[in-house]
Amino acid sequence: MKKIISLLISLLFVGSVNAALMNFDYTYTDGSVLSGSFDGTIQTDSDTVFINSFNIVQYDLFEFSSIELSDFASVSDFPSGDLQPLVSFSGDAMDIFVCPNGFIAGNCGFSFDSGFFLGTATVGVGAGLGDDTFENFNANNWNLTTASVPAPSSILIFSMAVIGFAFSRGKKQV
């Protein structure tokens, strides 16, 4: 029984180890801040994070409208959309184009409350937001951290361990 519980726990843990809730912020040279959170998948290099969905994005505490899956893409292959949008902890690999009001004629209708991009690829090098905030991307102004919220799989693993412990204790008393 203990081997079965251990096997189940390891299978659950392996399947979800790379999924994470991430917090980010980028400070522009004028002092304005783009910040928010997203669900991402940390890659095997432990630096690159594929963006799966956004939870919230703010620019100087002004909250963007909700960002749907169709509202963000890779900068380097836009508008084809074949590449996975990504960022990195180090800031060395940035490839994200966000447009919550929708892409218009192959581009984003930028305004201070809709749309931004962060790019380090050959195409789209820079950090842009709105019509008047554009600059070369600076990795020193970028901060990406994992949020300290327990993942549902961690709760499940802990629950299974407690049940297994209780089961083994109950068996010894008989």
Disulfide bonds with the S-S distance in Angstrom:
Cys99-Cys108 2.15
